[in-house]
Amino acid sequence: MTDIALIDAAAARARGVVRETPMLTSPFLDAIAGRPVLAKAEVLQHTGSFKFRGGWSAVSALDPEVRARGVLAYSSGNHAQGVAHAAQLHGVPATIIMPRDAPALKIENTRALGAEVVLYDRAGGEKREEIGAKLQAERNLTLIKPYDDAQVIAGQGTCGLEIAAQAAALGITQATVLTCCGGGGLTSGIALALEARAPGLTVRPVEPEGFDDTARSLSAGTRTGHGSPESGFCDAILTPMPGEITFPILARLCGPGIVVTNLEVKEAMRLAATRLKLVVEPGGAVALAAALFHGRDLADGPVICTLSGGNADPSLYAEILGGA
């Protein structure tokens, strides 16, 4: 299981490879939120999202002989790119299973990073887990899960170590930390890191409306699905329910989940562009949307939010910036 020792070890392996991303501020965003807002810019991480942290952690932790046989992952895009780039840097093969309806940019980027991309029809009922099990058996590959993996969680936890250090440097000892949440890898990793290094910072997961499985699960006290289709506007963070490994961590360390609307996400994306000069994809903007528009749900004081990914489809992004 992931703990602070595993996160510290992941941070040691990441040194000189994984970027330390900045925590940005804007007086314009503070005015909207009515409080200080600090945005952890994971859009500036390698491959454009925090997922490179977990990908690098998992690939670098493998025994060299095992790693040389190659790695396997399934993802709608950001985990795919993170694992592909980590494998590329280690000089080992990567096979990535992606849905045909994933954003074209994410599919293209994964291939450009040297991975073999295997597409499947999720709308038609194909299951990535079944395809993955077959490929894993045929090729003797090591599967790196997108969130339910101890080393992946540890890698995402390095983001939490940075948040703790950056908050301390600013004199912030009490704050709400909002995380963009899918299966819970980033949220649980950050929560574990903050428990050890900045216990005054409380983590709250944020999800888009209709896909609020984590919020529902935290409220119910057990893993619960959302019942919506697998695809949607915030594609990067759509999972059927929290992970078996991540949920106990979320239940122990996190406050209640927050749910934002697609309209709030779009406005957060526009504000990130105009006020922070950053491209943020829909799934990467939900935490900022909560910080700006859900102050009534938050404790008093500063709020830190993850901008977890910036791999927005160019045409969709242009429409959103234009007010669509």
Helices and strands as residue ranges (DSSP letters): H 4-14, E 23-24, H 27-33, E 37-41, G 42-44, G 46-48, H 51-61, H 64-68, E 71-74, H 78-90, E 94-99, H 104-112, E 116-120, H 128-139, E 142-143, H 150-169, E 175-180, H 185-197, E 201-208, H 213-220, G 235-237, H 246-253, E 258-260, H 262-271, I 272-276, G 282-284, H 286-293, G 295-297, E 303-307, H 314-321
